[in-house]
Structure formats: structure tokens, C-alpha cells
Amino acid sequence: GKTPLKVWLLRHGRTAYHREQRYQGLRDIPLSPEGEAELRQADFAPETVWVSPLCRARRTAEILFPSARQVVVEDLREMDFGAFEGRNYAEMEHDPDYRAWVDSGCEGRCPGGESRTEFCDRVCGAMEHLLEDTLERNEGCLTVVAHGGVLMAFMERFALPERGYFDWNAPCGGGYVLDWEKDLWQSGRKLRLLREVRYTKGGSTC
């Protein structure tokens, strides 16, 4: 029989861009000293952690799971915000491209970047592949450390209860634990949310 599978989806710690509210996207921004200091080792120790290629996710995984082997999955990188990367709302509020994108509900394609549909399809394809692989190997745990957008894309498509994309905004160093149940997965490609978790000291938010 199948081992019950738990899925841990976690967001990286804070960077200087969070404080400045800048779009990070594919920029390889490191954790800030405060972001690094507030993370703490997780309360479980998976053998393998699947990570985004960006250093903020890899360093977070190193702190949370010091003994784990990291496997980089290119398609778990953050959304490509194109021309908006490195900038914040205040710098772009009069930029017609940015206004048009915000007015589209952030659905349209960022100039030089991805649309939300392209991004979600990329992330969800990679996650589905990881899930199927983990089930095939009959392992009881799939642990992923990636980005806020990656968690939103996955949870919007696969999580029960169903919520919208922006309703799954996990804090830095936090995320979700989900339960894979055969019937739910086979009938509707859904996983059940068990709980939210956070691996920071104290409770400061992002």
C-alpha cells in the first residue's frame, strides 16, 4: 500500500527587498542579515529538500534543514516580473505598463517577463511531477522551499479549501503542510490543507 504522503511547502526568509517592497522575481537577492537571523531549524528532518535555484530559497533550506540534501528544480523559481524587477510600487505608480498590469489584476504579462498563467502552469507542472515521483518512490514526505508566488500558484490550483491566488500569501519562513489522499487526488487533483507553519524565532511578519 501507499505510505501516507505529507507535503511541506515553505517560503524563503526575508531579504532587503521585502523591507523596500521591491519585486524580486528572478533577481538572485540573498537573505538579509535579519532574515537569516530570524529563521530557525525546522522540527523535522527530511533527507531531501527540493529547492528553487535562487540563493534566498537555498540558504533558507540550509538553515531549516541543515542535514538535508538539496535538489534544485529550475521551474520552482519565482515569477519573472521582467521590467518591474528591482522596483517598487512608489517608483512605478506612473509607469503605464505597470498601471496596465495592476489593472489586469496582475494577470497580464510583465514586459519582458511572464504572465501569471504561464508562471502558474510552470510551477504546477513541476510540483505535479515531484508529487508523482514521490508517490512512485513510496516516500512519506515531500519538502519544498521556494517563493511566495510559487506557494500561491500551487495552493490556488491544488489545495482544499479552495481559495484565490492572493489569499495564499504565506509569511517569510512559513508555509503550508498538506495531506495527499488517494481519492481526493484521483478524483480532482486536490490535496487537503492540514495546517500553516512558521520557522522563525518570535512572530515578526514579512
C-alpha positions in Angstrom: 0.0 0.0 0.0 0.9 3.6 -0.3 2.6 5.5 2.6 0.5 8.5 3.6 2.2 11.5 2.0 2.6 14.9 3.6 3.7 17.9 1.5 5.6 20.8 3.1 5.6 23.9 1.1 7.7 26.7 2.5 8.6 30.2 1.6 12.2 31.6 1.9 13.2 34.1 4.6 13.3 37.9 4.3 15.6 39.9 2.1 16.3 43.6 1.9 13.8 43.8 -1.0 11.0 42.9 1.4 11.7 45.9 3.5 11.7 48.1 0.4 8.7 46.3 -1.1 10.5 45.7 -4.3 9.7 43.0 -6.9 12.3 40.3 -6.6 11.3 37.8 -9.2 14.4 36.1 -10.8 16.9 38.5 -9.3 19.2 36.4 -7.1 18.7 38.5 -3.9 20.3 37.0 -0.7 18.5 36.8 2.6 19.1 39.9 4.7 21.1 39.5 7.9 17.8 40.0 9.9 16.1 37.5 7.6 18.8 34.9 8.2 18.9 35.5 12.0 15.2 35.1 12.5 15.0 31.7 10.8 15.2 28.6 13.0 15.8 24.9 12.3 12.5 23.0 11.5 11.0 20.4 13.8 11.5 17.6 11.3 14.5 16.5 9.2 13.7 15.3 5.7 16.5 13.5 3.8 15.9 15.6 0.6 14.6 19.2 0.1 13.5 20.4 -3.3 14.5 24.0 -3.8 14.3 26.9 -6.2 17.7 27.7 -7.8 17.7 31.2 -6.2 20.0 31.6 -3.3 17.4 33.0 -0.9 15.5 29.7 -1.1 18.6 27.5 -0.9 20.0 29.4 2.1 16.6 29.1 3.8 16.6 25.4 3.2 20.1 25.1 4.6 19.0 26.8 7.9 15.7 24.9 8.2 17.1 21.5 7.2 20.9 21.5 7.9 21.3 17.8 7.2 19.2 17.5 4.1 20.4 17.0 0.5 19.2 19.9 -1.7 17.9 19.2 -5.2 17.4 22.3 -7.4 14.2 22.4 -9.5 14.6 25.2 -12.1 10.8 25.5 -12.6 10.3 26.4 -8.9 12.0 29.8 -9.3 9.8 32.9 -8.6 7.7 34.6 -11.3 9.6 36.5 -13.9 8.5 40.1 -13.3 10.6 41.4 -16.3 10.9 45.2 -16.4 9.3 45.5 -12.9 12.1 43.6 -11.0 14.1 45.7 -8.6 11.5 48.4 -8.5 8.6 49.1 -6.1 5.1 50.5 -6.4 6.1 54.0 -5.5 8.7 54.1 -8.3 6.3 52.7 -10.8 2.9 54.2 -10.0 3.1 56.5 -13.1 4.5 53.8 -15.4 1.7 53.0 -17.9 3.0 49.3 -18.3 2.8 48.8 -14.6 -0.6 50.5 -14.2 -2.0 48.3 -17.0 -0.6 45.2 -15.3 -2.1 46.1 -11.9 -5.4 47.0 -13.6 -5.4 43.5 -15.1 -5.4 42.1 -11.6 -1.7 41.3 -12.2 -2.8 38.7 -14.7 -1.2 40.1 -17.9 2.4 39.5 -18.9 5.0 41.7 -17.3 7.0 43.5 -20.0 10.0 41.1 -20.7 8.6 38.6 -18.1 5.8 36.1 -17.6 2.1 36.3 -17.3 0.5 34.7 -14.2 -1.0 31.9 -16.3 2.5 31.0 -17.7 4.0 31.2 -14.3 1.3 29.0 -12.6 1.5 26.4 -15.4 5.3 26.2 -15.0 5.1 25.9 -11.2 2.2 23.5 -11.1 3.7 21.2 -13.8 6.9 20.9 -11.8 5.1 20.3 -8.5 2.8 17.7 -10.0 5.8 15.9 -11.4 7.5 16.0 -7.9 4.4 14.6 -6.3 4.0 11.8 -8.7 7.7 10.9 -8.3 7.5 10.9 -4.5 4.4 8.7 -4.6 6.2 6.3 -7.0 9.1 6.0 -4.6 6.6 5.5 -1.8 8.1 8.2 0.4 6.0 9.8 3.1 7.3 13.4 2.8 7.8 15.9 0.1 9.5 19.1 1.3 9.8 22.2 -1.0 11.5 25.6 -0.2 10.6 28.2 -2.8 8.9 31.6 -3.1 5.7 33.4 -2.2 4.4 33.2 -5.8 5.2 29.5 -6.1 3.2 28.7 -3.0 0.3 30.9 -4.2 0.3 29.2 -7.6 0.3 25.7 -6.1 -2.3 26.3 -3.4 -4.7 28.1 -5.7 -4.7 25.1 -8.1 -4.3 22.1 -5.7 -5.4 23.0 -2.2 -8.6 22.3 -0.3 -10.2 24.5 1.0 -10.2 26.4 -2.3 -9.1 30.0 -2.2 -7.9 32.6 -4.7 -4.2 33.2 -5.7 -3.7 36.2 -3.4 -5.4 34.5 -0.5 -2.5 32.1 -0.1 0.1 34.7 1.0 2.4 32.8 3.3 4.9 34.7 5.6 8.6 34.6 5.0 10.0 31.4 6.7 6.5 30.0 6.8 4.1 28.0 4.6 1.7 25.0 4.5 1.5 21.3 5.3 -0.8 19.4 3.1 -2.1 15.8 3.1 -2.2 13.7 0.0 -5.2 11.4 -0.1 -5.6 9.0 -3.0 -9.3 9.6 -3.6 -9.0 13.4 -3.5 -6.1 13.3 -5.8 -7.5 10.9 -8.3 -11.0 12.5 -8.5 -10.0 16.1 -8.6 -6.2 16.6 -8.3 -6.6 18.1 -4.8 -4.7 18.0 -1.5 -6.1 18.8 1.9 -4.5 21.7 3.9 -3.6 20.4 7.3 -2.0 23.4 8.9 0.1 26.5 8.4 3.6 26.5 9.8 6.3 29.1 10.5 10.0 28.6 11.2 11.0 32.0 12.6 12.0 33.0 16.1 9.3 35.1 17.6 6.5 36.2 15.3 7.7 39.0 13.1 5.9 39.2 9.8 7.1 39.8 6.3 
